[in-house]
Amino acid sequence: MENFRKVRTSEEESPLPFPDLPPGVVEMKVKEGSKIRNLMSFAMAQMELKGSRQIVFSGCGRAVTKTITCVEIMKRKLGGLHQVTKVRYKTLLEVWENQDPLPGGAAQNLTVHKNVPSICILLSRDPLDPNQTGYQPPEPREAGEDPSSSSAKGLKRLRAKETSPGALSFISTAAPKEQKWK
């Protein structure tokens, strides 16, 4: 393969593995070079502002972990989402061009069919069939937990306060945790 260079890669189109999806459901195709913040801003806008009830994230190859990350972020931010995960293989077609063709001969191309792992994850505000393979129910909220509160998730926000010229101290702006003393 040292005398070949990759000319193009294409993905064989295949239908989503979820039967009975409503028309116009949003599909987020996650690629290796996709930025998570861009994916999430669009997906969150679809679910919150446009009122979509379902969204599908799909990715293959090196984008599988990024796809899972996006889903986990959305589940944490929105809460109460039902999930169905399907894992399968997709075929990628790679076309390689010979860099050193034979003198007087035509340029030779090589086509490679690669089977790569792929994941499709359906998130839904509406209940899904719990007997379906790959189903995960929504995570139960703890009593008194505010979904917008970052302290509920163990995160603290820090605010810088200048105490003297050139010196900064950090003050926690998260709600204090109740301490139990005996």
C-alpha positions, 0 to 999 in steps of 0.5 A: 500500500506504500505506492497507493494514496486514498482518493475517497471514502464513502459509506453505503447508505442503510436505513435506520434500525428502528421500525415505526419512527415518525417521519421527519425524526432528527438524525444526528450523523456523528463523524470523526471530525465533528465537534461535540459542541456543534452537535449538541447545540443543534440537537438541544435546539431540536429537542427543546425549542422545536419540541421534537419528541425523538432524536437518533444519533448514529456514528461508525468507526472512530466516531462511535465513542463521540456518538455515545458521549453526545447521547450521555450529555443529552440524557444528563441535560434533558433527563427522562429520556428513554433509550434504545441502542443498536450496534451493527456493522457498516460497509465503507468503500475506500478507493486507492490510487496507484502513485507509481503506475506502470509506464504506458499503462493506465492509472490503477485504482484499488477499491477496498470494502471495510466493515466497521462497527456502527452504533445507532441510539434512539432517544425519546421523550415518549415511552418505548417498548421495554422488551426491545433489545437495547432498551434503557429506561430513563434514570430516576431523579433523586428526591429534591434534585433540581435538574438545572442545579450543578451541585446536584451532580457534584460540580462546583462553580468557582468565581474569582474574587480579587482580594488584593491587587494581583491576588485572586481567591476563588469562592464556590458559588454552588449551594452548600451541601448539608453536613451531618455531624454526630 
